[in-house]
């Protein structure tokens, strides 16, 4: 059995969100692409989920997939690859496949978990 973590610094060094290389298959095509995805921090996930709720509790699902992908799609060193606007202009098949990988990486249980963020 391992020793319990005793400090915030130990948590940060053990669980720092580091980019991971992922092979993403684009459905409906024979194409696959290797990308780096960085897990969200707790604060980033909360911010994204709050953005889904929108102003006055009205859900904002506009460009949802690209917004989440843009938070996680990075270079090997962790630099963001693009913003939600530019990623939203890519193929829906590609963004959808990246979105699915981002959800898996961040423990989001399907679209329902994201959409439920806007419900009380």
Buried (B, 14 or more C-beta within 10 A) or exposed (E): EEEEEEEEEEEEEEEEBEBBEBEBEBEEEEEEEEBBBBBBEEEBBEEBBEBBBEEEEEEBEEBBBBBBBBBBBBEEEEEEBBEBEEBBEBEEEBBBBBBBBBBEBBEBEEBEEBEEBBEE
